[in-house]
Amino acid sequence: MLKKGTKLYSILTGSCPKCHQESMYQTKNPYIFSETLKMNETCSHCGTRYKIEPSFFYGAMYVSYAVGIAFGVAAFVISYLLFKTSLKVAFLAIIGTLVVFLPVIVRLSRNIWINLFMHFDKSLVDE
């Protein structure tokens, strides 16, 4: 399902959108809060610059809103509809989910944003 060469692979793994050979982030674990947003300047394999222009990733804030809504809806469906909790508990489940998954949402949003502008290049892959 997750196959190199697909946008989904790059988005979910945080790998270089051009070659899929290395992570864009200096630390793979998004829960090391001081390192969550630290990215490599370029891909050491293909030389792709991740920060296309200054403030490039500000656009990822719009994506993070949509991703956050998706996480919130999932928390609501699981808590309210699946477990039949009260609306108050479902609301707390949404807040808890958004707080716990914030680092993942931020990185996922950046991954989606950069993959909107860069595409996989098969010629860059070692075979």
Residue pairs with C-beta under 8 A, 6 or more apart in sequence:
2 8
2 9
2 12
2 13
3 9
4 20
4 125
5 20
5 120
5 122
5 125
6 120
7 17
7 115
7 120
9 15
9 20
10 16
10 17
10 20
10 111
10 115
10 120
11 108
11 111
11 112
11 115
12 108
12 111
13 20
13 23
14 23
14 24
14 25
14 28
14 107
14 111
15 21
15 22
15 23
15 24
16 22
16 23
16 24
16 43
16 45
16 46
16 48
16 50
17 24
17 48
17 114
17 115
17 118
17 119
17 120
18 43
18 46
18 48
18 118
18 119
18 120
18 121
18 124
19 43
19 45
19 46
19 48
19 120
19 121
19 124
19 125
20 120
20 125
21 43
21 45
21 46
21 124
21 125
21 126
22 40
22 43
22 44
22 45
23 40
24 39
24 40
24 43
24 50
24 110
24 111
24 114
25 35
25 38
25 39
25 40
25 107
26 35
26 38
26 39
26 40
27 35
27 38
29 35
30 36
30 103
30 104
30 106
30 107
31 103
33 103
36 103
36 106
36 107
37 106
39 50
39 51
39 110
40 50
41 49
41 50
41 51
42 48
42 49
42 50
43 50
45 124
46 121
46 124
48 118
50 114
51 57
52 114
52 117
56 114
57 110
57 113
57 114
59 113
60 106
60 109
60 110
60 112
60 113
61 109
63 109
63 112
63 113
64 105
64 106
64 108
64 109
67 105
67 108
67 109
67 112
68 98
68 105
71 97
71 98
71 101
71 105
72 94
72 97
72 98
74 97
75 90
75 93
75 94
75 96
75 97
75 98
76 90
76 93
76 94
78 93
79 85
79 89
79 90
79 93
79 94
80 87
80 89
80 90
80 93
85 93
98 105
